[in-house]
Amino acid sequence: MKTRQDQTGPRRFFAKTRKVARLMIGDPRTLVAWSDVTRNAALIEALGKALLKPKASMQGPRAPDGTPIDIAAIAAEYGVEPRVVAILLDRRQHETYRRALAASMLAVGLILGWAGEMLLSHWKGTQLLAALEFAPFWTFLALVAFQNAWLNWQIRERRLCSARQFVATADSLIPRKP
């Protein structure tokens, strides 16, 4: 049992200091929202597995880089006219253009909003974690935009090439409308 003497002096000062610190800062265990961190880590892990998992349509033999897209051969393989294949390729080029543009705009908008938030707000422990958690999402959007720009370029040039060849030989990394 504590006596009145124990509550005076340095012990009382430290006890009040702890109470004031908890009132202003909160509980140190809840300062970092670990449940949010683990939930977001699980989401990032699921996105990574989805990106790295090979699709069933991609498991066939691959054409070497620089192989031209032969519209007549594709039309003969599927039993349609070459004009239909050309129309489908043009539609696909429109889709890749829109997807690349949307992903780029979203990535730029998010990075500007994030930078504004980081510059205008007071820094806390949770904001450092938010800054670190933001990087994978921005990277994912940038990769989606790059992949669609690469597909757009392949359809426009009518040849299959690697991403390295796309970066080395493309006149612009920004996709174009057909």
Disulfide bonds with the S-S distance in Angstrom:
none
